[in-house]
Amino acid sequence: MRTLRSTLAALTALGLCAHASLAWAEDAQDRAPKAGVTACIQPLGKYSKKLLKASARGVTYLYGFEVRVLRARPMPKEVYYPKRKRWRADRILDWLDAEIYPGSECTMVLAFTSHDISTTTDEKEDWGILGLAQVGGRVGVVSTYRTRRGLKRPHTRLRRTVKVFNHEVGHILGIPHVPGDACLMSSAEGSVLTTDLQTGLLCEPTRRRGISYAVFCLKK
């Protein structure tokens, strides 16, 4: 019964993403770049193959992008933060930008891991996060480490992970955080629980802004 419920929940989540991808295609079909957009996923260290596959499907359903999974690599030693036994997300972005993106033929590269990642905020020197990406950039990172916290039905790790991954893709497309709990691009505010309030869909005006950026800027 648990397996059946999990399957139905996953299909429901992917159905929502499929609906959004149709809206994206209708707006962008006459303006899509000829070469297309390829979102590459870079597995780092320990990771869930199941959640990675779900994230890949989620990107295609929501944005219509081709997804390519790169060869898995160990976590780079230089991004480790021994004081907190975490991995610095900002350093991961720098590493991706210098070591993985060049020559990859990817439009964007997002690292995927189950290790705990962190960054510096205005209030905290080292703050644990779900993901980080350059707004209008080309690299990002997503961690599934915190997706188990406070988990209650009907929410699942799969749903949370897909939302976080698509959220970071949105940042790479040039979309900042927006107000409103339901929008995919709303801020997590330091808690995975806020993702449970999101529909998993881009909302206006973030959808149009993301389309515009993908079409005119990503293939520069």
Buried (B, 14 or more C-beta within 10 A) or exposed (E): EEEEEBEEBBEEBBEBBBEBBEBBEEBBEEEBBEEEBBBBBBBBBEBBEEBBBBBBBBBBBBBBBBBBBBEBBEBBEEBBBEEBEBBBBBBBBBBBBEBBBEEBEBBBBBBBBBBBBBBEEEEEEEBBBBBBBBEBBBBBBBBBBBBEEEBEEEBBBBBBBBBBBBBBBBBBBBBEBBEEEEBBBBBBEBEBBBBBEBBBBBBEEBBEBBBBBBBEEBEE
